[in-house]
Amino acid sequence: IESSSGQQVATYTADTTSPNLVAFDLDLTAETLTLTFDETVRSSTVDIRASKLQSSSSSSGAVTFVFSGDTGRSADGTVITVGLNVGDLNEIKRLTGLATETSNTYVSISSTFASDMSGNAVSEISDSSGQGVGTFTADSTQPQLVSFDLNMDSGVLTLTFDETVLASSLSTSAITLLSSPDGDVFSLGVESSTSSDGTVLTIVISEAKLNALKATRSIATSNIDHVTSD
């Protein structure tokens, strides 16, 4: 049958079968969620806001998290990789007991999670029988201190990081204030912090230490001071 005189189909039956999510991988270092379906899915229909991350197969009594959005998706196909946004990543890292290893990483989805190329909605995965992660990759990227603020009236030192940090891991004795990168130094020593896990931690400098800092006269007198940590 030549292409110039193709034969018309006798009976055409459209695809009416719902796609299924058969596997998912979570990579907290690459900051991606990789979805594998049993048929081609239209990438633009993927909405991870219609999914729930949960710490066990059943969400009852589990730690759960609902995604707020994504940073982009790969092309149409049976495997679609979704970029996770910073806010969601930080909240997932803050929630202890969720997505720290394979055994506490499950997902449930509603029918609005994705559609195939014919517009058929994906089959739901109930939050009472969530699907376990295929490959889980923990966060292996070191957090970075991106900025700090020092209030010499209240004695509060505020540290801002690029990702959620464990508040209990904060060691104030490892912090040194400098007048310049190669200038005078002042070791903070042991001070208190009542911060919760997060991207911003605060340290309350004792009155005695604050007065000692003021007495140096060369440090913490302007906004050009520096901080280092061991």
Salt bridges, closest charged atoms under 4 A:
ASP47 OD1 - ARG49 NE 2.89
ASP70 OD2 - ARG73 NE 3.18
GLU91 OE2 - ARG94 NH2 2.64
ASP127 OD2 - LYS52 NZ 3.00
ASP139 OD2 - LYS93 NZ 3.40
GLU163 OE1 - LYS93 NZ 2.87
GLU191 OE2 - LYS209 NZ 3.34
